Amino acid sequence: MTSQTIITGTGCYIPSVIKTNQEFLAQTFYTEDQKKIEANGAEIIEKFQEITGIEERRYAEENVDAADMAVTAAKIALAESGINPEELDQLIVAHNFGNVEKNTIQTDMLPALASRVKHELGIQNPSCVAYDILFGCPGWLQGVIQADAFFKAGVAKKALVIGTETLSRVVDRFDRDSMIFSDGAGAAVLEFKPSEQDGPGILSASVQSHCTEETYYLFLGKSNLPEADPNVRYIKMKGRKVYEYAMQHVPAAMKDCLDKAGVPISAVKKLFIHQANEKMDEGIIKRLFRLYGLKEIPSHIMPMSIHSLGNSSVATIPTLLDLVRKDYWTEHSLQKGDIVLFASVGAGMNINAVCYRM
């Protein structure tokens, strides 16, 4: 019997504020070179939904910030795991912009969100090391990979990994891409525990960073509105470049992860992909199966939350995992022994994947 990194509890925070596509109908959009887009609102929304699959997204309530959402998701995950929070060796929080208060654009990372979460959870143990991770949208999954590495190094046994983001507060409402982003938080408790052969746990991981011409595919830039203050910056994305990058590199990283685990694609029950864009995620899966010489993709292999929750960056995968584990959808469920593959791509540009047996 050997020890494995096992997920023993999950939780998420889904904000109550629903922003539908119809609420953008009257919005005026501009291109990145600050030229007004003349197409009417209905045409813009129809094309947007066709590409992204997003029908509505969630925004954090005015009095709620990223740390608040992280705490709520963490409490749910901890309760399910049944562990005493004082036993945690690591508390890792993935995000991109820290806390951003409503109606501001300034990010707040002092103190670190992990320190705030540890404080709010009332954890006294100084050996519970709290730190943030900035890795773009793959941040939560990278936190999982880091926790697994610390476990295997023998310096930790229990960790809480959270992804939380309020992207709605750093978007430029005059940019069509702003409709993609949303808010939320997801968390998981990981424990390094004895596991039988073919028992639960992380089987392998794969990570890549491409930081040459890809570095600034996502960045902070001025508003598309011509008369906007150029000193105020918002999240910006070169959508076509991100799509092409993901198509080229993510399927290969996913296959590399499965190859390391010695797992054939036919053995994978579910694919948990970062909820960035429906067409992009579908394209990634098609190319992954093509790498195995397969054209047929099993139905219901890829749960999708982007239709109603949008792209909440680091929160998408842990939120999706929590929803599936708790039978949110009738067509998606997990049983003991199921093999799943997690994968994400985002700013940096960074890619990661984890193969896991439930």
N, C-alpha and C positions, 0 to 999 in steps of 0.2 A: 504493500500500500504506500502510495506517495501523496504528498500534499499538493493541492491545486488551488488556484485563485477562483473562488466561487462567489457568485452574486447571491446574497442572502436576503436582500430587501430592495425594493424600488419605490419611488414616489415621484409625483410631478405636481406642478402648479400651472393650471390653465387659467389665464386671466378671464374675467367675466365680461369685459368690454369687447363686443363683436363689431368689427368693421367690415361691412359687405362691399362687394365691388360696386354696387349701385351708388354708394356714397361718394365715389370718385367721378361720377358722371359729369358734374359741373366743374371739375378741377381743370385748370389750364396747365398744360405740360409744355416744356421746352426741351430742345435737344441739348447735348453737351456743349455745342457752340452757341447756345443761348438764342436759338431760333424757335419761334413759336410753332408747335405742331398743329397743323390746321385741321386734321381729322377730328370728327365730332367725338364726344365722350363715349357714345355707345360703340363706335367702331374700335376705339382704343381698348375699351374694356373687353370686348368680344375677342380681339386678337390676343390680349394679355391672358385671358382665361384659357384660351385654346392652347397656348404655349406652356403656361405654368401649371394649369389645373386648379389654380387657386380661385375659390368662390368667395371666401371670407377669411379673415385673420383675426387674431386676438391681440388686444393692446392692454398693457398694464393699467390698473386703476390709478387715478391721480395721486393717491397717497401711498402707492406701492412702488418700491424700486427693486432693482435686481437682487440685492441682498435679502430683502423681505421674501421674495419668491423662493430664493434658494433655501431659506430657513424652513419655509412651509414644506417644500419638497423633501428636505432632509428629515424632518420630523416623521413624515409618513414612511420613508425608507427605513429609518432607525426602528420605528415601532414594528414594522413587519419583520425585520431581522431579529428583533428580540435582544439585541446586545445593549449593554450599558454604554452610553456615549463616552464615558470616562475611559473606556477600554480602547478607544480609537487611537491608532498610532499616527495616522495621517488624515488630514481634512483638506481636500483639493477642490478648488473652485475654478472652473473654466469660464471665461467670458472674453469680451473684446473691448468693452468700453466702461467697465466698472459701474458705479451708480450714476445715473443721469436723472436728475429731478425733472418732473413735468414742466414744460414750457421753458426749459433751458437746453443748451447744447453742450455745456461743459461736463466733461467726464470726471468722475471722482474715484480715485483708486487709493486714497490715503485715509484711513488704513486700508490694507488689502481686503477684498471681499471675504476671503477665507477667515481672516481675523475677526471680521464683523459677524460672520456666521457662527464661529466658535464662541464668541461672546454671547450672542443671542441664544445659543443652545445651552449656555451656562456651563460649558465644559471647563473644569478647573485644572485638569491634568496638563502640566507644562510639556510632557513628552508627547502630547498630541500635536504634531507639527502641522500648522495651518499655512497653506501657501496657494497663490493663484497661478494659473497657467494661461498663457496667451499663445494660441496655436491656430487662430482662425476658427472656422466652423468645426474642424476636427478636434477641438480642444477637449471636450468631455471624453472622447474615446482615447485621446492621448493621455489624459489623466488616469484612465483605466490601465493603459499600457505601463505607465510609470509606477502605479501602485503594484502591479504584478511584478515589475522588476525589483522593487524594494522588498517585496515578499520573498522572492527567490534569492535575494542577497542576504536574507536572514535578519534584516533590521526592522521589519514590521510584520504584523499579522492581520491587522484590521484597518480598513480605510473607508472613508466616505468621499465619494466623487460626485461633484455637482456641476451641472452646466446651467447657466442662467444669463438672460439677456433682455434688455429693453431697447431693441432696435428701432421701435417706433419713435424714439426720442432723438435719434441721430440721422433720420432720413430727410432728404430734401423733397418736400411735397410737390415740387415742380418737375421732378424727375420721374418718369414712368416706372423706373426700377423700384421706386419707393413702395409700390404696391405689393412687392414680393415679401417684404420684411414684417416680422411680428415679434411678439414678446412671449416669454414663458420660462419655465425652469424644470429640470429633471434631475433626479438623484439616484444613486445606487450605493448600497453598502457592499463592500468586498471583503471576504475573509479567506485567509490561507488555511485550509483545513484538509485533514486526511481524506483521500478519495480513492475508492476502488478503481481498478482498471476499467475503463469505459465509463467512469463516473463523471460527475459534473465538473466544469472548470474551463479555464482558458487553454486552448490547444496550441495557438500560435498567433503571431502578430506580424504585420508588415507596415513600415513607415517610410515615407519619402518626402523630401523638401526640394522643390525646384525654385531657385532664387536667382535666376539670371533674368531673361526678358519677362518671365512670368511674375516677378516680384510685385509689380504694381497693377495687377489685374483687378485687385480691390484696394481702395485707398481712400483717404479723406480729401475732399476737394470742395470748391466753392459751389454755390447753388447754380442751377441752370437758369434761374430768373435773372434777366439782364441787369436790373437795378439792385440786385442783392448785394449785401456787404461782402466783399471778397475775402475778408478776414475771418468770416464765420464758415466753418467747413463741415461737410456732411459725408456720410458713407457713400462711396461711388463704386461702380462696378462696370468693367468692360465685359458685358454679358456674352458676346460672341466669343471672345477670347477664353473666358471661363468655360464655356460649353465645349469648345474645341480641346482645351486642355484636359477637361474631365474625360471626354471620349477617348483621348489618346492614352492617358495614364492610369485612370482609376481601375478599369477592368484588369489590367496587367497586375496591379498591386493586389487586387482581390484574389486573383489566381495564384500569385506568389504566396499569399497567406494560406490558402487551401493546400498548396503543394507542400509547404513547411509542415502542416499538420498531417499530411498524408491522407487528406479527405477528398474524395471525388465530388464533383459538383452534384452528382445524382443523390448524394447523401445529405445535402443541405435542405433543411425544412423551411427556413425563412431567411430572407435577406433584409436586414435593417439598414437602409441607405439614408444618409443625411437628406432631409426633406428640403431640397433646394429648388427644384423645378421638376414637374412631373415628366415632361418630355426628356429632360436630361437624365433623370433616374431611369426611365424606361430604356433610353439609349445605352446607358451603362450596362444594364442587365443583358440586353441583346448582345452587346459586344463581348461580355463575359462568357456567355454561352457559346458564342462563335469561336472563342479561343479554345473551346473543347470540341469544336466541329459540330455543335448542336444548333439547330434552328428553332426547335420547339422549347418553349419556356413553360414550366409547370404553372398552372393557374393558382392564384392566391399565395404565391411565394414571396411577394413583396408588399407588406402592409404600407399604406400611404395615409398620412395625416395632413398632408399639405393642403388638401381641398378645403378644410375648415379651420386649420390652425396656421397656415402660412409657413414661412421660413423663419424660425426662431433661433437660427444658428446653432450654437453649442447645445441648446435644449432639445433639438428635434429628435435625436436618437434615444436619449434616456426617457423622454416623454413617450415616444412610440413604443419602446420596450415595456414601459409600465402599463400602457393601455392594452397591449397584447397579453401580457402576463395576467392581467386582471379581466380578461375576456370582454373587452370593450366592443369588439366586433365578433359576430357569430362565425364569420368565415375565417377568422384567424385565432389560433390557439397554440399553446405550447405544452408539450408533455415531457416528462422525465426522459432523458436520452436524446432528445431532438438536438440536432446540430444547426446552429445559426451562424451567419456571417454578418458582422457589422462593418460598415465602410463609410468614410466621409472624405470630403474635399473642401478646401476653402483657402482663405487669404493666406498668402505667404510666398508661393502657393504650396500648400501642404496636403498630403494624402495619408490616410492610415486605414488599416483593416484589422479586425480581430475575429478569429474563429473560436467559437465557444460551444461547449456541450451543456445543455440544460440538465 
